[in-house]
């Protein structure tokens, strides 16, 4: 079990070190789109997990790997449409493709697996899309 995460939330405004994976997961589960809209967890210099939003029960999930080369992914629903949706992140309404706004109840168990293993895996019913930065 990976219990040495660095954690930042907009609710606290502080970075915490040596955080257990289940504490990070608890913060993700509490995203509400108002007072809690951003969780950024990093494990060493290897990976970053960012979960943002929470309004209307939807979140944006991003995964960044730094080794062997930097790669950035966003979690998406299977349906790719041109429809856009907005999430509130740190007090600002930000627009994303609707397929990138996944239900929080689907994101929480997936994030639990990620936080325990440091591996984004291949989630059922969702897919990781590579994003060019």
C-alpha positions in Angstrom: 0.0 0.0 0.0 1.3 3.4 -1.0 1.2 5.7 2.0 3.6 8.5 1.2 1.5 10.8 -1.0 1.8 14.6 -1.1 -1.7 16.1 -1.1 -3.0 19.5 -1.9 -6.7 20.4 -1.7 -8.3 23.8 -2.3 -10.4 23.3 0.8 -7.3 23.4 3.0 -5.1 25.5 0.7 -2.1 23.6 2.1 0.2 20.8 0.9 0.5 17.9 3.2 3.2 15.3 3.1 3.3 11.6 4.0 -0.4 11.2 3.4 -1.9 7.7 3.3 -3.7 6.6 0.1 -7.1 6.2 1.9 -6.8 9.8 3.2 -6.4 11.1 -0.4 -9.4 9.0 -1.5 -11.5 10.5 1.3 -10.7 14.0 0.0 -11.7 12.9 -3.5 -15.0 11.5 -2.3 -15.8 14.8 -0.6 -15.6 17.0 -3.8 -18.8 19.0 -4.0 -18.3 21.7 -6.6 -18.4 24.5 -4.0 -16.1 24.4 -1.0 -14.1 21.3 -2.2 -13.3 21.4 -5.9 -9.7 20.2 -6.3 -7.5 17.3 -5.0 -3.9 17.0 -6.3 -1.9 14.0 -5.1 1.6 13.2 -6.1 3.8 10.2 -5.3 7.4 11.3 -5.3 8.5 12.5 -8.7 6.8 9.6 -10.5 3.1 10.3 -10.8 0.4 12.9 -10.2 -3.4 12.4 -9.8 -5.7 15.4 -10.1 -9.4 15.2 -9.5 -11.5 18.3 -9.8 -15.1 19.5 -9.8 -17.8 17.7 -8.0 -20.7 19.9 -9.1 -23.6 17.8 -10.4 -21.8 14.7 -9.2 -19.2 15.0 -12.0 -15.4 15.3 -11.9 -12.4 15.6 -14.2 -9.7 13.0 -13.5 -6.2 13.5 -14.8 -3.2 11.3 -14.5 0.4 12.3 -15.2 3.4 9.9 -15.4 6.9 11.3 -15.3 8.9 8.1 -16.0 10.1 6.8 -18.3 8.8 9.8 -20.2 6.2 12.4 -19.3 2.7 11.3 -20.3 -0.6 13.1 -19.4 -4.0 11.3 -19.6 -7.6 12.3 -18.9 -10.3 9.8 -17.9 -13.2 9.8 -20.4 -16.6 8.1 -20.8 -17.0 5.9 -23.8 -19.3 8.4 -25.5 -17.3 11.0 -27.5 -19.6 13.8 -28.5 -19.0 17.4 -29.3 -21.1 18.4 -26.3 -19.4 20.5 -23.6 -20.0 20.6 -19.9 -18.7 22.8 -17.1 -17.2 22.0 -13.8 -16.4 24.5 -10.9 -12.8 24.4 -10.0 -11.4 26.7 -7.4 -14.3 29.1 -7.8 -14.2 29.2 -11.6 -16.5 27.5 -14.1 -14.3 25.7 -16.6 -15.7 24.0 -19.7 -14.6 20.5 -20.8 -15.8 17.9 -23.3 -18.8 16.2 -21.7 -17.1 12.8 -22.0 -14.3 14.1 -19.7 -16.8 14.8 -16.9 -17.2 11.4 -15.2 -19.6 10.5 -12.4 -17.9 10.8 -9.0 -19.3 7.4 -7.9 -17.3 5.9 -10.8 -14.2 7.9 -10.2 -13.9 7.1 -6.4 -13.2 3.3 -6.7 -10.9 3.8 -9.7 -9.0 6.5 -7.8 -8.7 4.1 -4.9 -7.1 1.5 -7.1 -4.7 4.1 -8.6 -3.7 5.4 -5.1 -3.0 1.9 -3.8 -0.9 0.8 -6.9 0.4 3.9 -8.7 -1.0 2.4 -11.9 -3.8 4.0 -13.9 -5.0 0.6 -15.1 -7.6 0.0 -17.7 -11.0 0.9 -16.1 -14.2 -0.8 -17.3 -16.7 1.5 -19.0 -14.1 4.4 -19.1 -10.9 5.0 -21.0 -7.7 7.0 -20.6 -7.2 9.5 -23.4 -3.6 10.8 -23.9 -3.5 14.6 -23.8 -0.7 16.6 -25.4 0.6 19.3 -23.2 
